[in-house]
Amino acid sequence: MGRHANPDIRRAFAEFQDQDTPSKCNKVRCLHCGFVRAKNTTRQIEHLHACEAYLASPEAQAWHAQNGDDNSMSSGMAPNSVLSGQQPNPNLQINRRGPNNKRGRDGQQLAPNMNMPPPLAPSLTAHLLAICAQPFTQATQQPFLSHAGCGSLAPGPLSQWLVQDGHYARGFIRFVGQLLAKLRLPLTANSQFHPMYRTMDLLISALNNMRREMSFFEITATKYGLTMNQNPPTPITRALLDLFVSASSASASLLEGMVVLWGTEHCYRTAWQYASSFASSLSTPSTDNHIVALHQALIPNWTSPAFSKFIDASRALVDELANITTARDGKEEMTRCEEIFRQICWLEERFWPDVNGMGEGDDNARLGPNMGPMGAGMDNALNNGMANGM
């Protein structure tokens, strides 16, 4: 589809002036799906390549019939494969607006047409996973998880994790509520295609999922006789809850909050998939209630297709928001997203209870030599400081 070759560009978009921005720049709205962006012919063409509502319209089919439908049909391609980006435009040339038909003395084309793949939109989530590959692996491949998969985890660490995950779940509810409050929903046709409305739908789904998960925890604990104490949040859990508050505050963007939502849930899924990979080493089924609960209820819950579908939808929406909502060049906001994801990996690594080689709790695993549990270490430091006249 050439830059100026498609008259549907004018018919597919409605141009208007955005009064809410200081520059009052011209914007366009897709009349097929409601997508809004700054006026840019190249980007509008790219949007039509991916706009399902447009591709299914009579206008798109008519354009395709006039511009190479016979060739695409003879090669076995679907009628709208070029428009949808599934096949490259055979007339696309580098640094040219049209086909290069110049030929040499031997009659051969000097620059034959090249089949170029459609451009890929940048992926923020792929970038974050690439720059944090090692911290992410550490966060999702902890001994607690391998022992849970092998069936050698002691009941104490599992009980500890269940209690802390309950604090996490309640903080998650407040966090998603604050993200919903950030949304500004425009009046638009076909709202189901608008990114802000789709973000709203996903956040509502996240609330419903977490509420069901809280009930699932209660039912599972009762069914399998799991011990649930009233311990307060650990310092790491408090830090995760503080991250929720920070990422949903007025000073944080919606994108930053969505990175936290996707990042924490993606860590959970990957971690429990790692635990599940050890299930085959469980030679004989355990009769311990907490191990049965892990393999019949808890691990399947976070490795289910439904949970994966939610996380994949979250990831796609984060990438879309990163490409359409960042201010100016987006560099500052991208830097903050990188810092947030590094923090998520650091906290998630430490959220799993420490266990020793036998799968039993180990309070000293991450502390230095001659250090007791966190409370004792702090008490000793305080007493030493008072003795020295602090």
GIZIJO-V33602 format. One record per pair of residues at least 12 apart in sequence whose C-alpha atoms are under 7 Angstrom apart, sorted by the first residue. I is the first residue (numbers start at 1). J is the second residue. D is the distance in whole Angstrom. If there is no record, write none. Layout:
BEGIN
i = {I | I}
j = {J | J}
d = {D | D}
END
This chain:
BEGIN
i = {1 | 2 | 3 | 12 | 12 | 12 | 13 | 13 | 13 | 13 | 14 | 14 | 14 | 14 | 15 | 15 | 15 | 16 | 26 | 26 | 27 | 32 | 32 | 33 | 33 | 33 | 34 | 34 | 34 | 34 | 34 | 35 | 49 | 49 | 49 | 50 | 50 | 55 | 55 | 64 | 85 | 88 | 88 | 88 | 88 | 89 | 90 | 90 | 90 | 91 | 92 | 93 | 93 | 99 | 100 | 100 | 123 | 124 | 124 | 125 | 125 | 128 | 128 | 132 | 135 | 135 | 136 | 138 | 139 | 139 | 139 | 139 | 140 | 140 | 140 | 140 | 141 | 141 | 143 | 144 | 144 | 144 | 144 | 144 | 145 | 145 | 146 | 146 | 147 | 148 | 149 | 149 | 149 | 149 | 149 | 150 | 150 | 150 | 150 | 151 | 151 | 152 | 152 | 153 | 153 | 154 | 154 | 155 | 156 | 157 | 157 | 157 | 159 | 159 | 159 | 161 | 161 | 163 | 163 | 164 | 164 | 167 | 168 | 168 | 169 | 171 | 173 | 175 | 175 | 175 | 176 | 176 | 178 | 179 | 179 | 179 | 180 | 180 | 182 | 183 | 185 | 224 | 224 | 224 | 225 | 226 | 236 | 236 | 236 | 237 | 240 | 255 | 255 | 255 | 256 | 258 | 259 | 259 | 262 | 262 | 262 | 263 | 263 | 264 | 265 | 266 | 269 | 269 | 272 | 272 | 272 | 273 | 276}
j = {89 | 97 | 42 | 30 | 31 | 32 | 28 | 29 | 30 | 31 | 28 | 29 | 30 | 31 | 27 | 28 | 29 | 28 | 38 | 39 | 39 | 53 | 54 | 53 | 190 | 193 | 188 | 189 | 190 | 193 | 194 | 194 | 83 | 84 | 85 | 84 | 85 | 80 | 84 | 80 | 118 | 115 | 116 | 117 | 118 | 115 | 113 | 114 | 115 | 113 | 116 | 113 | 114 | 113 | 112 | 113 | 319 | 319 | 322 | 315 | 319 | 338 | 341 | 342 | 345 | 346 | 345 | 349 | 345 | 346 | 348 | 349 | 267 | 270 | 271 | 349 | 271 | 274 | 355 | 352 | 353 | 354 | 355 | 359 | 272 | 275 | 275 | 278 | 359 | 275 | 275 | 276 | 277 | 278 | 279 | 278 | 279 | 281 | 282 | 282 | 291 | 358 | 359 | 359 | 360 | 359 | 360 | 290 | 361 | 353 | 360 | 361 | 226 | 227 | 228 | 352 | 353 | 228 | 229 | 233 | 237 | 233 | 237 | 241 | 210 | 241 | 207 | 244 | 245 | 248 | 203 | 207 | 248 | 248 | 254 | 257 | 200 | 203 | 254 | 196 | 197 | 289 | 290 | 293 | 289 | 290 | 347 | 350 | 351 | 351 | 347 | 318 | 321 | 322 | 337 | 318 | 318 | 337 | 311 | 314 | 315 | 341 | 344 | 344 | 311 | 311 | 302 | 303 | 299 | 302 | 303 | 303 | 299}
d = {7 | 7 | 6 | 6 | 6 | 7 | 6 | 5 | 5 | 5 | 5 | 5 | 7 | 7 | 6 | 4 | 7 | 6 | 6 | 6 | 5 | 6 | 6 | 6 | 6 | 6 | 6 | 6 | 6 | 7 | 6 | 6 | 5 | 5 | 6 | 5 | 7 | 7 | 7 | 7 | 6 | 6 | 6 | 5 | 6 | 7 | 7 | 7 | 6 | 6 | 7 | 7 | 7 | 7 | 7 | 7 | 5 | 5 | 7 | 7 | 6 | 6 | 7 | 7 | 6 | 7 | 5 | 6 | 5 | 7 | 5 | 4 | 6 | 6 | 4 | 7 | 6 | 6 | 7 | 6 | 6 | 7 | 6 | 7 | 7 | 5 | 5 | 6 | 6 | 6 | 4 | 5 | 7 | 5 | 5 | 5 | 6 | 6 | 5 | 6 | 6 | 7 | 6 | 4 | 6 | 6 | 5 | 6 | 7 | 6 | 7 | 6 | 7 | 6 | 6 | 7 | 6 | 6 | 7 | 6 | 7 | 6 | 7 | 7 | 7 | 6 | 6 | 6 | 6 | 6 | 6 | 7 | 6 | 6 | 7 | 7 | 7 | 7 | 7 | 7 | 7 | 5 | 7 | 6 | 7 | 6 | 6 | 7 | 6 | 7 | 7 | 7 | 6 | 7 | 6 | 6 | 6 | 7 | 6 | 6 | 6 | 7 | 7 | 7 | 7 | 6 | 6 | 6 | 6 | 6 | 6 | 6 | 7}
END
